[in-house]
Amino acid sequence: MGFAVARLALPLEVWSATFRRMDSVLLANEALKLPAWERAQIIDALWRSLDPAEQALIDEAWVAESRDRLAAFRQGKLEALDGEATLLEIEASLRS
């Protein structure tokens, strides 16, 4: 009962912020359980949500970079790597 009384004494804004933080922590913990590729998709979606006004410029830059990389690959200047294996290697290096 003492906890309930103390809880009611806090302003609604404090409880709302606390629950949002808790939700963020729970969400982050669940996201970290996902495979690397799915986490990358979430990162991309969150990144896109930050500043939609600049997204067109970012997309154009990535298209140009993709074209340059494809041209380099076709010319034998760039080696292709397995995406999932590469993400697993990066993840392993971050853990050590």
Order of alpha helices (4+ residues) and beta strands (2+ residues): alpha-alpha-alpha-alpha-alpha
